[in-house]
Amino acid sequence: MKKPSSKIREEITRLQEQLRQAEAREAERIGRLALKAGLGDIEIEERALVAALEEVAAQFRKGSGRAARPASAQVAPGAAQGPSGEA
């Protein structure tokens, strides 16, 4: 038996709310990571920042992004780094 349109609308509404919540969680996560990386201190036009982030995303989608460092090699936020960016 087919679902009545009212049930489908209810399901769509429920799924839209789930989508909003998931997007909010993702935005908070990315925001925290961006601040941790120091992006909050950079004065840059939004378009330029979006373009740079799109390039980073493309690198990771292609698999050419750097692999995650082992936990023992991770640098604490604000820690001094050498000229190559490594701690």
N, C-alpha and C positions, 0 to 999 in steps of 0.2 A: 504494500500500500504506500502511496506517495505521501510525503509530508505536506501538511497544509502550509500555505505561504506565511502565516503568522509564526509558525514554529521556525521556519527558515529565517525570517527576520530576527527572531529572538537569538538564534544561533549566530547570525551575522553580527549582531550587537555585542554578544558575549565575546566573539572572536576579535572584534575591533578593540574592545577594552583590553583583552589579553595582549594584542599587538602594541597598544599604547604603553602598557606596563613594561613589556619586553624592550621596547625602544627607549624608554626612560632609564631602565637598568643599564642598557648598552651605552647610552649617552653619559651616564654617571661614571661608568667604568672608563670609557675613553677619556672623559674629562679629567679624571684622577690621574690617569697615565700621562696625559698631556702636561698637566701641572708638574708631575714628578719629573718629567723630561725637561722642564724649564720653558715650555711654550707660553706660559702665562706672562713671562717677563719680556717677551719679544713683541715689539711694535711692528705689525705687518698687516697689510690689507687682507681682509677675509678671503677675497678671491685668490690671492697668492698662496695663502695658507691652505686653502682647500685644494688648489692645484698640487702643492707639494705633498699633501696627505694622499691624494689620489695616486701620485707616483709611487709612494711607499706601499699603498695597498696593491697596486699593480705588481710591484716586485714580489710581494708575498704570495699573490695569486699565482704567479709564474713559478714560484718555488725558488727564486733567486735571492730571496731575503736571507739575511744571516740566521743561522740556527740559534735557538735560545742557548744562552750560556749555562753551564752547569751551576747549580746553586752555590758551589764553593767559589765560583769566579764572578758572581754578581757583585755590582758596586752599589753601596748604599747611596740614596739620594743625597746630593750635595757633597759627596766625597771627592777628594782631589783626583784628577785624572791626568795622565801623562799626555804628551803631544799627540799621540796616536788615538787618544780617547780611551785608552785602557787604563785601568787603575794600577 
